[in-house]
């Protein structure tokens, strides 16, 4: 089996799910500027923001 190109798995012990998000252009542009100022990508910024929000809400842990 050949290695797939692209970003490495976020968690090698868990399956990664795709998520699609639509934003108004002005909001995306603002987010892009914020991500660039933090020297990251929009995708990575959103990943961290969603993870942070889920941790703050203390959602139940996923079942094994």
PyMOL Python script that loads the backbone (N, CA, C, O; Angstrom):
from pymol import cmd

cmd.read_pdbstr("""\
ATOM      1  N   UNK A   1       0.855  -1.179   0.000  1.00  0.00           N
ATOM      2  CA  UNK A   1       0.000   0.000   0.000  1.00  0.00           C
ATOM      3  C   UNK A   1       0.898   1.238   0.000  1.00  0.00           C
ATOM      4  O   UNK A   1       1.866   1.309   0.757  1.00  0.00           O
ATOM      5  N   UNK A   2       0.576   2.197  -0.837  1.00  0.00           N
ATOM      6  CA  UNK A   2       1.373   3.414  -0.900  1.00  0.00           C
ATOM      7  C   UNK A   2       0.816   4.460   0.050  1.00  0.00           C
ATOM      8  O   UNK A   2      -0.379   4.491   0.347  1.00  0.00           O
ATOM      9  N   UNK A   3       1.696   5.297   0.507  1.00  0.00           N
ATOM     10  CA  UNK A   3       1.290   6.360   1.424  1.00  0.00           C
ATOM     11  C   UNK A   3       0.537   7.444   0.643  1.00  0.00           C
ATOM     12  O   UNK A   3       0.980   7.876  -0.421  1.00  0.00           O
ATOM     13  N   UNK A   4      -0.597   7.872   1.183  1.00  0.00           N
ATOM     14  CA  UNK A   4      -1.371   8.940   0.548  1.00  0.00           C
ATOM     15  C   UNK A   4      -0.705  10.280   0.800  1.00  0.00           C
ATOM     16  O   UNK A   4      -0.207  10.526   1.899  1.00  0.00           O
ATOM     17  N   UNK A   5      -0.687  11.150  -0.201  1.00  0.00           N
ATOM     18  CA  UNK A   5      -0.098  12.473   0.003  1.00  0.00           C
ATOM     19  C   UNK A   5      -1.010  13.334   0.872  1.00  0.00           C
ATOM     20  O   UNK A   5      -2.199  13.053   1.018  1.00  0.00           O
ATOM     21  N   UNK A   6      -0.444  14.364   1.432  1.00  0.00           N
ATOM     22  CA  UNK A   6      -1.256  15.299   2.206  1.00  0.00           C
ATOM     23  C   UNK A   6      -0.918  15.311   3.675  1.00  0.00           C
ATOM     24  O   UNK A   6       0.095  14.763   4.111  1.00  0.00           O
ATOM     25  N   UNK A   7      -1.784  15.943   4.418  1.00  0.00           N
ATOM     26  CA  UNK A   7      -1.602  16.110   5.854  1.00  0.00           C
ATOM     27  C   UNK A   7      -1.596  14.767   6.568  1.00  0.00           C
ATOM     28  O   UNK A   7      -2.412  13.902   6.249  1.00  0.00           O
ATOM     29  N   UNK A   8      -0.694  14.571   7.530  1.00  0.00           N
ATOM     30  CA  UNK A   8      -0.699  13.323   8.294  1.00  0.00           C
ATOM     31  C   UNK A   8      -1.953  13.226   9.156  1.00  0.00           C
ATOM     32  O   UNK A   8      -2.609  14.233   9.420  1.00  0.00           O
ATOM     33  N   UNK A   9      -2.278  12.041   9.583  1.00  0.00           N
ATOM     34  CA  UNK A   9      -3.449  11.812  10.417  1.00  0.00           C
ATOM     35  C   UNK A   9      -3.383  12.663  11.682  1.00  0.00           C
ATOM     36  O   UNK A   9      -2.320  12.790  12.289  1.00  0.00           O
ATOM     37  N   UNK A  10      -4.500  13.240  12.076  1.00  0.00           N
ATOM     38  CA  UNK A  10      -4.542  14.052  13.289  1.00  0.00           C
ATOM     39  C   UNK A  10      -4.354  13.200  14.530  1.00  0.00           C
ATOM     40  O   UNK A  10      -3.712  13.626  15.491  1.00  0.00           O
ATOM     41  N   UNK A  11      -4.909  12.007  14.514  1.00  0.00           N
ATOM     42  CA  UNK A  11      -4.795  11.067  15.620  1.00  0.00           C
ATOM     43  C   UNK A  11      -4.658   9.676  15.026  1.00  0.00           C
ATOM     44  O   UNK A  11      -5.642   9.113  14.546  1.00  0.00           O
ATOM     45  N   UNK A  12      -3.457   9.109  15.049  1.00  0.00           N
ATOM     46  CA  UNK A  12      -3.240   7.809  14.426  1.00  0.00           C
ATOM     47  C   UNK A  12      -4.144   6.708  15.003  1.00  0.00           C
ATOM     48  O   UNK A  12      -4.381   5.694  14.346  1.00  0.00           O
ATOM     49  N   UNK A  13      -4.642   6.904  16.216  1.00  0.00           N
ATOM     50  CA  UNK A  13      -5.484   5.897  16.854  1.00  0.00           C
ATOM     51  C   UNK A  13      -6.964   6.071  16.523  1.00  0.00           C
ATOM     52  O   UNK A  13      -7.790   5.280  16.978  1.00  0.00           O
ATOM     53  N   UNK A  14      -7.312   7.087  15.743  1.00  0.00           N
ATOM     54  CA  UNK A  14      -8.718   7.360  15.450  1.00  0.00           C
ATOM     55  C   UNK A  14      -8.888   7.748  13.988  1.00  0.00           C
ATOM     56  O   UNK A  14      -7.962   8.252  13.353  1.00  0.00           O
ATOM     57  N   UNK A  15     -10.075   7.507  13.469  1.00  0.00           N
ATOM     58  CA  UNK A  15     -10.397   7.863  12.097  1.00  0.00           C
ATOM     59  C   UNK A  15     -10.662   9.362  12.000  1.00  0.00           C
ATOM     60  O   UNK A  15     -11.270   9.953  12.892  1.00  0.00           O
ATOM     61  N   UNK A  16     -10.208   9.961  10.925  1.00  0.00           N
ATOM     62  CA  UNK A  16     -10.455  11.378  10.681  1.00  0.00           C
ATOM     63  C   UNK A  16     -11.696  11.521   9.814  1.00  0.00           C
ATOM     64  O   UNK A  16     -11.846  10.813   8.818  1.00  0.00           O
ATOM     65  N   UNK A  17     -12.574  12.423  10.184  1.00  0.00           N
ATOM     66  CA  UNK A  17     -13.803  12.677   9.422  1.00  0.00           C
ATOM     67  C   UNK A  17     -13.676  14.031   8.738  1.00  0.00           C
ATOM     68  O   UNK A  17     -13.105  14.967   9.299  1.00  0.00           O
ATOM     69  N   UNK A  18     -14.206  14.130   7.535  1.00  0.00           N
ATOM     70  CA  UNK A  18     -14.187  15.395   6.799  1.00  0.00           C
ATOM     71  C   UNK A  18     -15.366  16.249   7.228  1.00  0.00           C
ATOM     72  O   UNK A  18     -16.430  15.736   7.577  1.00  0.00           O
ATOM     73  N   UNK A  19     -15.164  17.558   7.198  1.00  0.00           N
ATOM     74  CA  UNK A  19     -16.198  18.515   7.555  1.00  0.00           C
ATOM     75  C   UNK A  19     -16.180  19.636   6.521  1.00  0.00           C
ATOM     76  O   UNK A  19     -15.119  20.152   6.169  1.00  0.00           O
ATOM     77  N   UNK A  20     -17.346  20.001   6.047  1.00  0.00           N
ATOM     78  CA  UNK A  20     -17.450  21.088   5.079  1.00  0.00           C
ATOM     79  C   UNK A  20     -18.130  22.265   5.761  1.00  0.00           C
ATOM     80  O   UNK A  20     -19.102  22.095   6.497  1.00  0.00           O
ATOM     81  N   UNK A  21     -17.608  23.460   5.507  1.00  0.00           N
ATOM     82  CA  UNK A  21     -18.127  24.656   6.153  1.00  0.00           C
ATOM     83  C   UNK A  21     -18.246  25.767   5.126  1.00  0.00           C
ATOM     84  O   UNK A  21     -17.321  26.001   4.348  1.00  0.00           O
ATOM     85  N   UNK A  22     -19.372  26.446   5.121  1.00  0.00           N
ATOM     86  CA  UNK A  22     -19.566  27.594   4.237  1.00  0.00           C
ATOM     87  C   UNK A  22     -19.607  28.863   5.081  1.00  0.00           C
ATOM     88  O   UNK A  22     -20.267  28.919   6.119  1.00  0.00           O
ATOM     89  N   UNK A  23     -18.890  29.873   4.613  1.00  0.00           N
ATOM     90  CA  UNK A  23     -18.843  31.163   5.309  1.00  0.00           C
ATOM     91  C   UNK A  23     -19.056  32.282   4.304  1.00  0.00           C
ATOM     92  O   UNK A  23     -18.691  32.142   3.137  1.00  0.00           O
ATOM     93  N   UNK A  24     -19.639  33.387   4.737  1.00  0.00           N
ATOM     94  CA  UNK A  24     -19.682  34.558   3.859  1.00  0.00           C
ATOM     95  C   UNK A  24     -18.242  34.997   3.556  1.00  0.00           C
ATOM     96  O   UNK A  24     -17.351  34.836   4.390  1.00  0.00           O
ATOM     97  N   UNK A  25     -18.026  35.541   2.378  1.00  0.00           N
ATOM     98  CA  UNK A  25     -16.686  35.923   1.939  1.00  0.00           C
ATOM     99  C   UNK A  25     -16.007  36.885   2.918  1.00  0.00           C
ATOM    100  O   UNK A  25     -14.815  36.746   3.190  1.00  0.00           O
ATOM    101  N   UNK A  26     -16.748  37.851   3.446  1.00  0.00           N
ATOM    102  CA  UNK A  26     -16.155  38.809   4.388  1.00  0.00           C
ATOM    103  C   UNK A  26     -15.657  38.116   5.648  1.00  0.00           C
ATOM    104  O   UNK A  26     -14.596  38.456   6.172  1.00  0.00           O
ATOM    105  N   UNK A  27     -16.423  37.146   6.134  1.00  0.00           N
ATOM    106  CA  UNK A  27     -16.012  36.429   7.341  1.00  0.00           C
ATOM    107  C   UNK A  27     -14.788  35.553   7.063  1.00  0.00           C
ATOM    108  O   UNK A  27     -13.880  35.461   7.888  1.00  0.00           O
ATOM    109  N   UNK A  28     -14.776  34.904   5.880  1.00  0.00           N
ATOM    110  CA  UNK A  28     -13.622  34.093   5.504  1.00  0.00           C
ATOM    111  C   UNK A  28     -12.370  34.965   5.374  1.00  0.00           C
ATOM    112  O   UNK A  28     -11.294  34.579   5.831  1.00  0.00           O
ATOM    113  N   UNK A  29     -12.508  36.122   4.762  1.00  0.00           N
ATOM    114  CA  UNK A  29     -11.367  37.028   4.611  1.00  0.00           C
ATOM    115  C   UNK A  29     -10.817  37.445   5.970  1.00  0.00           C
ATOM    116  O   UNK A  29      -9.603  37.486   6.167  1.00  0.00           O
ATOM    117  N   UNK A  30     -11.706  37.754   6.901  1.00  0.00           N
ATOM    118  CA  UNK A  30     -11.270  38.126   8.256  1.00  0.00           C
ATOM    119  C   UNK A  30     -10.570  36.952   8.930  1.00  0.00           C
ATOM    120  O   UNK A  30      -9.543  37.129   9.584  1.00  0.00           O
ATOM    121  N   UNK A  31     -11.126  35.756   8.770  1.00  0.00           N
ATOM    122  CA  UNK A  31     -10.512  34.562   9.349  1.00  0.00           C
ATOM    123  C   UNK A  31      -9.151  34.294   8.712  1.00  0.00           C
ATOM    124  O   UNK A  31      -8.208  33.902   9.399  1.00  0.00           O
ATOM    125  N   UNK A  32      -9.049  34.503   7.412  1.00  0.00           N
ATOM    126  CA  UNK A  32      -7.781  34.305   6.712  1.00  0.00           C
ATOM    127  C   UNK A  32      -6.713  35.264   7.238  1.00  0.00           C
ATOM    128  O   UNK A  32      -5.561  34.872   7.426  1.00  0.00           O
ATOM    129  N   UNK A  33      -7.093  36.510   7.474  1.00  0.00           N
ATOM    130  CA  UNK A  33      -6.148  37.486   8.032  1.00  0.00           C
ATOM    131  C   UNK A  33      -5.714  37.079   9.447  1.00  0.00           C
ATOM    132  O   UNK A  33      -4.540  37.189   9.802  1.00  0.00           O
ATOM    133  N   UNK A  34      -6.674  36.610  10.246  1.00  0.00           N
ATOM    134  CA  UNK A  34      -6.360  36.171  11.610  1.00  0.00           C
ATOM    135  C   UNK A  34      -5.400  34.989  11.585  1.00  0.00           C
ATOM    136  O   UNK A  34      -4.413  34.971  12.320  1.00  0.00           O
ATOM    137  N   UNK A  35      -5.689  34.006  10.744  1.00  0.00           N
ATOM    138  CA  UNK A  35      -4.831  32.822  10.636  1.00  0.00           C
ATOM    139  C   UNK A  35      -3.433  33.222  10.161  1.00  0.00           C
ATOM    140  O   UNK A  35      -2.434  32.738  10.692  1.00  0.00           O
ATOM    141  N   UNK A  36      -3.363  34.102   9.166  1.00  0.00           N
ATOM    142  CA  UNK A  36      -2.063  34.537   8.653  1.00  0.00           C
ATOM    143  C   UNK A  36      -1.262  35.253   9.742  1.00  0.00           C
ATOM    144  O   UNK A  36      -0.049  35.069   9.850  1.00  0.00           O
ATOM    145  N   UNK A  37      -1.940  36.062  10.540  1.00  0.00           N
ATOM    146  CA  UNK A  37      -1.260  36.772  11.630  1.00  0.00           C
ATOM    147  C   UNK A  37      -0.699  35.791  12.661  1.00  0.00           C
ATOM    148  O   UNK A  37       0.305  36.073  13.316  1.00  0.00           O
ATOM    149  N   UNK A  38      -1.352  34.645  12.797  1.00  0.00           N
ATOM    150  CA  UNK A  38      -0.885  33.609  13.727  1.00  0.00           C
ATOM    151  C   UNK A  38       0.023  32.598  13.024  1.00  0.00           C
ATOM    152  O   UNK A  38       0.403  31.582  13.606  1.00  0.00           O
ATOM    153  N   UNK A  39       0.365  32.890  11.764  1.00  0.00           N
ATOM    154  CA  UNK A  39       1.253  32.044  10.969  1.00  0.00           C
ATOM    155  C   UNK A  39       0.747  30.605  10.862  1.00  0.00           C
ATOM    156  O   UNK A  39       1.490  29.647  11.076  1.00  0.00           O
ATOM    157  N   UNK A  40      -0.527  30.484  10.527  1.00  0.00           N
ATOM    158  CA  UNK A  40      -1.133  29.175  10.332  1.00  0.00           C
ATOM    159  C   UNK A  40      -2.116  29.254   9.168  1.00  0.00           C
ATOM    160  O   UNK A  40      -2.308  30.319   8.581  1.00  0.00           O
ATOM    161  N   UNK A  41      -2.728  28.140   8.842  1.00  0.00           N
ATOM    162  CA  UNK A  41      -3.704  28.110   7.756  1.00  0.00           C
ATOM    163  C   UNK A  41      -5.109  28.271   8.328  1.00  0.00           C
ATOM    164  O   UNK A  41      -5.330  28.092   9.526  1.00  0.00           O
ATOM    165  N   UNK A  42      -6.048  28.608   7.459  1.00  0.00           N
ATOM    166  CA  UNK A  42      -7.445  28.708   7.886  1.00  0.00           C
ATOM    167  C   UNK A  42      -7.913  27.349   8.416  1.00  0.00           C
ATOM    168  O   UNK A  42      -8.575  27.282   9.452  1.00  0.00           O
ATOM    169  N   UNK A  43      -7.575  26.279   7.715  1.00  0.00           N
ATOM    170  CA  UNK A  43      -7.989  24.930   8.141  1.00  0.00           C
ATOM    171  C   UNK A  43      -7.462  24.601   9.532  1.00  0.00           C
ATOM    172  O   UNK A  43      -8.207  24.117  10.384  1.00  0.00           O
ATOM    173  N   UNK A  44      -6.179  24.864   9.761  1.00  0.00           N
ATOM    174  CA  UNK A  44      -5.600  24.561  11.068  1.00  0.00           C
ATOM    175  C   UNK A  44      -6.212  25.449  12.143  1.00  0.00           C
ATOM    176  O   UNK A  44      -6.480  24.978  13.249  1.00  0.00           O
ATOM    177  N   UNK A  45      -6.439  26.727  11.839  1.00  0.00           N
ATOM    178  CA  UNK A  45      -7.049  27.636  12.811  1.00  0.00           C
ATOM    179  C   UNK A  45      -8.432  27.132  13.207  1.00  0.00           C
ATOM    180  O   UNK A  45      -8.780  27.123  14.388  1.00  0.00           O
ATOM    181  N   UNK A  46      -9.220  26.713  12.215  1.00  0.00           N
ATOM    182  CA  UNK A  46     -10.562  26.193  12.489  1.00  0.00           C
ATOM    183  C   UNK A  46     -10.500  24.899  13.296  1.00  0.00           C
ATOM    184  O   UNK A  46     -11.292  24.706  14.219  1.00  0.00           O
ATOM    185  N   UNK A  47      -9.555  24.003  12.952  1.00  0.00           N
ATOM    186  CA  UNK A  47      -9.398  22.760  13.721  1.00  0.00           C
ATOM    187  C   UNK A  47      -9.145  23.052  15.192  1.00  0.00           C
ATOM    188  O   UNK A  47      -9.763  22.459  16.076  1.00  0.00           O
ATOM    189  N   UNK A  48      -8.219  23.981  15.437  1.00  0.00           N
ATOM    190  CA  UNK A  48      -7.891  24.311  16.834  1.00  0.00           C
ATOM    191  C   UNK A  48      -9.064  24.991  17.539  1.00  0.00           C
ATOM    192  O   UNK A  48      -9.313  24.729  18.715  1.00  0.00           O
ATOM    193  N   UNK A  49      -9.783  25.859  16.832  1.00  0.00           N
ATOM    194  CA  UNK A  49     -10.923  26.562  17.434  1.00  0.00           C
ATOM    195  C   UNK A  49     -12.035  25.583  17.802  1.00  0.00           C
ATOM    196  O   UNK A  49     -12.616  25.682  18.883  1.00  0.00           O
ATOM    197  N   UNK A  50     -12.331  24.649  16.919  1.00  0.00           N
ATOM    198  CA  UNK A  50     -13.382  23.662  17.201  1.00  0.00           C
ATOM    199  C   UNK A  50     -12.949  22.767  18.362  1.00  0.00           C
ATOM    200  O   UNK A  50     -13.745  22.493  19.261  1.00  0.00           O
ATOM    201  N   UNK A  51     -11.712  22.315  18.350  1.00  0.00           N
ATOM    202  CA  UNK A  51     -11.213  21.462  19.441  1.00  0.00           C
ATOM    203  C   UNK A  51     -11.288  22.205  20.771  1.00  0.00           C
ATOM    204  O   UNK A  51     -11.733  21.649  21.775  1.00  0.00           O
ATOM    205  N   UNK A  52     -10.849  23.468  20.774  1.00  0.00           N
ATOM    206  CA  UNK A  52     -10.889  24.278  22.003  1.00  0.00           C
ATOM    207  C   UNK A  52     -12.327  24.419  22.506  1.00  0.00           C
ATOM    208  O   UNK A  52     -12.583  24.286  23.702  1.00  0.00           O
ATOM    209  N   UNK A  53     -13.258  24.688  21.597  1.00  0.00           N
ATOM    210  CA  UNK A  53     -14.673  24.845  21.975  1.00  0.00           C
ATOM    211  C   UNK A  53     -15.238  23.547  22.548  1.00  0.00           C
ATOM    212  O   UNK A  53     -15.964  23.568  23.541  1.00  0.00           O
ATOM    213  N   UNK A  54     -14.911  22.438  21.932  1.00  0.00           N
ATOM    214  CA  UNK A  54     -15.400  21.151  22.428  1.00  0.00           C
ATOM    215  C   UNK A  54     -14.847  20.845  23.816  1.00  0.00           C
ATOM    216  O   UNK A  54     -15.556  20.304  24.665  1.00  0.00           O
ATOM    217  N   UNK A  55     -13.587  21.191  24.047  1.00  0.00           N
ATOM    218  CA  UNK A  55     -12.988  20.966  25.365  1.00  0.00           C
ATOM    219  C   UNK A  55     -13.612  21.882  26.419  1.00  0.00           C
ATOM    220  O   UNK A  55     -13.827  21.463  27.556  1.00  0.00           O
ATOM    221  N   UNK A  56     -13.906  23.138  26.043  1.00  0.00           N
ATOM    222  CA  UNK A  56     -14.524  24.074  26.990  1.00  0.00           C
ATOM    223  C   UNK A  56     -15.919  23.610  27.395  1.00  0.00           C
ATOM    224  O   UNK A  56     -16.328  23.786  28.543  1.00  0.00           O
ATOM    225  N   UNK A  57     -16.638  23.027  26.464  1.00  0.00           N
ATOM    226  CA  UNK A  57     -17.996  22.560  26.757  1.00  0.00           C
ATOM    227  C   UNK A  57     -18.001  21.219  27.478  1.00  0.00           C
ATOM    228  O   UNK A  57     -19.048  20.750  27.926  1.00  0.00           O
ATOM    229  N   UNK A  58     -16.836  20.611  27.587  1.00  0.00           N
ATOM    230  CA  UNK A  58     -16.670  19.338  28.290  1.00  0.00           C
ATOM    231  C   UNK A  58     -17.670  18.303  27.795  1.00  0.00           C
ATOM    232  O   UNK A  58     -18.391  17.682  28.576  1.00  0.00           O
ATOM    233  N   UNK A  59     -17.693  18.137  26.495  1.00  0.00           N
ATOM    234  CA  UNK A  59     -18.563  17.117  25.907  1.00  0.00           C
ATOM    235  C   UNK A  59     -18.110  15.742  26.340  1.00  0.00           C
ATOM    236  O   UNK A  59     -16.933  15.545  26.640  1.00  0.00           O
ATOM    237  N   UNK A  60     -19.029  14.780  26.379  1.00  0.00           N
ATOM    238  CA  UNK A  60     -18.640  13.437  26.784  1.00  0.00           C
ATOM    239  C   UNK A  60     -17.560  12.884  25.847  1.00  0.00           C
ATOM    240  O   UNK A  60     -17.541  13.179  24.652  1.00  0.00           O
ATOM    241  N   UNK A  61     -16.678  12.088  26.412  1.00  0.00           N
ATOM    242  CA  UNK A  61     -15.634  11.459  25.608  1.00  0.00           C
ATOM    243  C   UNK A  61     -16.258  10.492  24.633  1.00  0.00           C
ATOM    244  O   UNK A  61     -17.275   9.869  24.935  1.00  0.00           O
ATOM    245  N   UNK A  62     -15.649  10.359  23.447  1.00  0.00           N
ATOM    246  CA  UNK A  62     -16.198   9.404  22.486  1.00  0.00           C
ATOM    247  C   UNK A  62     -16.072   7.977  23.005  1.00  0.00           C
ATOM    248  O   UNK A  62     -15.158   7.643  23.759  1.00  0.00           O
ATOM    249  N   UNK A  63     -17.007   7.159  22.584  1.00  0.00           N
ATOM    250  CA  UNK A  63     -16.955   5.746  22.990  1.00  0.00           C
ATOM    251  C   UNK A  63     -15.899   5.020  22.184  1.00  0.00           C
ATOM    252  O   UNK A  63     -15.697   5.320  21.007  1.00  0.00           O
ATOM    253  N   UNK A  64     -15.221   4.066  22.808  1.00  0.00           N
ATOM    254  CA  UNK A  64     -14.174   3.316  22.081  1.00  0.00           C
ATOM    255  C   UNK A  64     -14.763   2.463  20.990  1.00  0.00           C
ATOM    256  O   UNK A  64     -14.030   1.770  20.284  1.00  0.00           O
TER     257      UNK A  64
END
""", "prot")
cmd.dss("prot")
cmd.show_as("cartoon", "prot")
cmd.util.cbc("prot")
cmd.orient("prot")
